[in-house]
């Protein structure tokens, strides 16, 4: 994966809100996304 910062876009408070929500959900000990997906898939069969 390759990413490159381009400072052409406009940042809004909504962008910051999404970033803070993601950091709060997955940066502070929340379950990883793969585990949440696996649990959801297994709950369909069990």
N, CA and C atoms as a LAMMPS dump frame, in Angstrom:
ITEM: TIMESTEP
0
ITEM: NUMBER OF ATOMS
138
ITEM: BOX BOUNDS ff ff ff
-5.0000000000000000e+02 5.0000000000000000e+02
-5.0000000000000000e+02 5.0000000000000000e+02
-5.0000000000000000e+02 5.0000000000000000e+02
ITEM: ATOMS id mol type element x y z
1 1 1 N 0.841 -1.159 0
2 1 2 C 0 0 0
3 1 3 C 0.895 1.233 0
4 2 1 N 0.49 2.221 -0.762
5 2 2 C 1.26 3.459 -0.853
6 2 3 C 0.314 4.624 -0.638
7 3 1 N 0.728 5.558 0.151
8 3 2 C -0.088 6.758 0.329
9 3 3 C 0.81 7.983 0.259
10 4 1 N 0.242 9.039 -0.198
11 4 2 C 0.998 10.269 -0.354
12 4 3 C 0.118 11.438 0.064
13 5 1 N 0.635 12.288 0.922
14 5 2 C -0.126 13.433 1.408
15 5 3 C -0.225 14.491 0.327
16 6 1 N -1.43 14.925 0.079
17 6 2 C -1.648 16.007 -0.867
18 6 3 C -2.463 17.08 -0.152
19 7 1 N -1.92 18.246 -0.073
20 7 2 C -2.573 19.315 0.678
21 7 3 C -3.437 20.178 -0.239
22 8 1 N -4.206 19.536 -1.1
23 8 2 C -5.06 20.269 -2.024
24 8 3 C -6.498 20.319 -1.531
25 9 1 N -6.863 19.387 -0.67
26 9 2 C -8.247 19.294 -0.229
27 9 3 C -8.556 20.241 0.917
28 10 1 N -9.821 20.333 1.21
29 10 2 C -10.28 21.176 2.292
30 10 3 C -10.649 20.286 3.475
31 11 1 N -10.114 20.55 4.629
32 11 2 C -10.435 19.786 5.826
33 11 3 C -11.559 20.488 6.577
34 12 1 N -12.488 19.691 7.071
35 12 2 C -13.63 20.241 7.783
36 12 3 C -13.714 19.619 9.171
37 13 1 N -14.529 20.168 10.05
38 13 2 C -14.723 19.541 11.363
39 13 3 C -15.262 18.112 11.268
40 14 1 N -16.009 17.817 10.202
41 14 2 C -16.494 16.449 10.016
42 14 3 C -15.343 15.467 9.836
43 15 1 N -14.304 15.883 9.123
44 15 2 C -13.132 15.029 8.939
45 15 3 C -12.482 14.723 10.281
46 16 1 N -12.359 15.726 11.105
47 16 2 C -11.762 15.525 12.428
48 16 3 C -12.627 14.613 13.283
49 17 1 N -13.943 14.759 13.186
50 17 2 C -14.843 13.926 13.98
51 17 3 C -14.703 12.452 13.607
52 18 1 N -14.594 12.173 12.319
53 18 2 C -14.408 10.784 11.879
54 18 3 C -13.079 10.245 12.396
55 19 1 N -12.039 11.043 12.301
56 19 2 C -10.733 10.611 12.795
57 19 3 C -10.74 10.324 14.283
58 20 1 N -11.369 11.2 15.057
59 20 2 C -11.447 10.988 16.504
60 20 3 C -12.289 9.758 16.84
61 21 1 N -13.368 9.54 16.1
62 21 2 C -14.206 8.367 16.354
63 21 3 C -13.451 7.08 16.064
64 22 1 N -12.717 7.049 14.963
65 22 2 C -11.928 5.854 14.639
66 22 3 C -10.829 5.618 15.665
67 23 1 N -10.177 6.682 16.089
68 23 2 C -9.12 6.541 17.092
69 23 3 C -9.694 6.046 18.413
70 24 1 N -10.846 6.549 18.786
71 24 2 C -11.46 6.112 20.04
72 24 3 C -11.914 4.658 19.957
73 25 1 N -12.44 4.257 18.815
74 25 2 C -12.957 2.903 18.687
75 25 3 C -11.86 1.86 18.568
76 26 1 N -10.85 2.139 17.784
77 26 2 C -9.854 1.111 17.489
78 26 3 C -8.469 1.403 18.037
79 27 1 N -8.277 2.55 18.638
80 27 2 C -6.952 2.877 19.146
81 27 3 C -6.818 2.74 20.642
82 28 1 N -7.883 2.304 21.322
83 28 2 C -7.83 2.269 22.783
84 28 3 C -8.242 0.918 23.339
85 29 1 N -7.888 -0.143 22.658
86 29 2 C -8.155 -1.474 23.179
87 29 3 C -9.434 -2.118 22.676
88 30 1 N -10.089 -1.522 21.711
89 30 2 C -11.284 -2.145 21.143
90 30 3 C -10.865 -3.382 20.348
91 31 1 N -11.822 -4.246 20.088
92 31 2 C -11.538 -5.456 19.317
93 31 3 C -11.125 -5.083 17.897
94 32 1 N -10.179 -5.84 17.322
95 32 2 C -9.801 -5.579 15.928
96 32 3 C -10.955 -5.887 14.973
97 33 1 N -10.943 -5.236 13.839
98 33 2 C -12.03 -5.386 12.874
99 33 3 C -12.178 -6.826 12.403
100 34 1 N -11.071 -7.542 12.217
101 34 2 C -11.166 -8.923 11.751
102 34 3 C -11.874 -9.791 12.776
103 35 1 N -11.667 -9.512 14.055
104 35 2 C -12.316 -10.31 15.101
105 35 3 C -13.8 -9.989 15.182
106 36 1 N -14.157 -8.73 15.026
107 36 2 C -15.571 -8.363 15.009
108 36 3 C -16.291 -9.028 13.839
109 37 1 N -15.632 -9.056 12.679
110 37 2 C -16.216 -9.695 11.504
111 37 3 C -16.367 -11.194 11.716
112 38 1 N -15.348 -11.825 12.271
113 38 2 C -15.405 -13.26 12.537
114 38 3 C -16.516 -13.584 13.538
115 39 1 N -16.625 -12.806 14.595
116 39 2 C -17.684 -13.028 15.585
117 39 3 C -19.063 -12.885 14.955
118 40 1 N -19.227 -11.883 14.086
119 40 2 C -20.517 -11.679 13.42
120 40 3 C -20.842 -12.844 12.5
121 41 1 N -19.845 -13.33 11.772
122 41 2 C -20.079 -14.452 10.854
123 41 3 C -20.393 -15.722 11.631
124 42 1 N -19.689 -15.966 12.707
125 42 2 C -19.935 -17.175 13.494
126 42 3 C -21.274 -17.128 14.221
127 43 1 N -21.719 -15.937 14.571
128 43 2 C -23.014 -15.828 15.251
129 43 3 C -24.173 -16.174 14.314
130 44 1 N -23.955 -16.06 13.019
131 44 2 C -24.992 -16.443 12.064
132 44 3 C -25.207 -17.955 12.05
133 45 1 N -24.157 -18.718 12.357
134 45 2 C -24.225 -20.169 12.287
135 45 3 C -24.378 -20.824 13.646
136 46 1 N -24.296 -20.053 14.708
137 46 2 C -24.331 -20.669 16.026
138 46 3 C -25.379 -20.19 16.873
